[in-house]
Amino acid sequence: MELSLEINPLQVKGLLEDGSATAPVRLVDVREPFENEVCRIEGSELIPMNSIPANLAALDSGDGLIIVVCHHGVRSLSVVNWLRNQGVENCQSMAGGIDRWSREVDPGVPRY
């Protein structure tokens, strides 16, 4: 079954908390370092969008689901489209980005 391109923040939270996933869930934040300093989702890994091609081999390791996150979901969707075109199928973009995460999942994450 093919994964949809996007997943909403509540579904991501469920995957992270559930623990029943057969493979690890990896949160990849593609925002810039200055944005990551303002706020971040605990456990996420910062790989700015322009660094994604250089990290393709690490992202194409095959194990687990990659959830790509940005500010509002535009950059992450572009990254997921690019990754899938490179053959990385196990990735999804978090719809609405960290802004929506802050509104729907964790209001303790500052909005900007």
C-alpha positions in Angstrom: 0.0 0.0 0.0 1.4 3.4 -1.0 1.7 6.0 1.7 -0.2 9.3 1.3 2.1 12.3 0.8 0.8 14.0 3.9 0.0 13.0 7.5 -1.6 15.3 10.1 0.0 16.3 13.4 -2.4 14.2 15.5 -1.5 11.1 13.5 2.2 11.8 13.9 1.7 12.2 17.7 -0.1 8.9 17.7 2.8 7.2 15.8 5.3 8.6 18.2 3.4 7.7 21.3 2.0 4.3 20.2 5.3 2.4 20.2 3.7 -0.4 18.2 5.2 0.8 14.9 7.1 -2.1 13.3 10.0 0.3 12.5 11.1 3.6 14.0 9.5 6.9 13.2 12.1 9.5 12.2 11.1 13.2 12.4 13.2 15.3 10.0 12.9 19.0 10.4 13.9 20.8 7.1 13.7 24.4 8.4 16.7 26.6 8.8 18.8 26.5 12.0 17.5 30.0 13.1 13.9 28.6 12.9 14.9 25.5 14.9 16.3 27.8 17.6 12.8 29.4 18.0 11.0 26.1 18.4 11.3 22.4 17.7 9.5 19.2 18.2 11.4 17.1 20.7 13.2 14.2 19.1 13.3 15.8 15.7 16.5 15.9 13.6 17.5 19.1 11.8 18.5 18.7 8.2 17.8 22.0 6.4 16.1 21.7 3.1 19.2 22.6 1.1 21.1 19.8 2.8 18.6 17.1 1.9 20.4 16.0 -1.3 23.7 15.6 0.6 21.9 13.4 3.2 20.0 11.3 0.7 22.0 8.1 1.5 21.3 8.5 5.2 17.6 9.1 4.5 17.4 6.1 2.1 18.5 3.7 4.8 15.2 1.8 4.3 14.2 1.3 8.0 11.2 3.2 9.4 9.0 6.0 8.4 10.4 9.4 7.8 8.1 12.3 8.7 9.3 15.6 7.2 8.4 18.8 9.1 8.8 22.5 8.3 7.0 25.7 9.3 3.7 25.4 7.5 4.1 22.2 5.4 5.1 23.7 2.1 8.9 22.9 2.2 8.3 19.5 3.8 5.9 18.5 1.0 8.5 19.6 -1.6 11.1 17.5 0.2 8.8 14.5 0.3 8.1 14.8 -3.4 11.8 15.1 -4.2 12.7 12.1 -1.9 10.0 9.9 -3.6 11.4 10.9 -7.0 14.8 9.6 -5.7 13.2 6.2 -4.7 12.6 7.0 -1.0 9.0 5.8 -0.5 8.8 5.6 3.3 8.3 9.4 3.8 5.4 11.7 4.5 5.1 15.5 5.0 3.4 16.7 8.2 0.5 18.8 7.0 0.5 22.3 8.4 4.0 22.0 9.8 5.2 22.8 13.2 2.7 25.7 13.3 -0.2 23.2 13.2 1.6 20.9 15.6 1.7 23.9 18.1 -2.0 24.6 17.6 -3.3 21.0 17.7 -0.8 18.9 19.6 1.6 20.9 21.8 0.8 24.5 22.6 4.1 24.6 24.5 5.9 24.8 21.2 6.1 28.5 20.3 4.6 29.8 17.2 6.3 32.3 14.9 
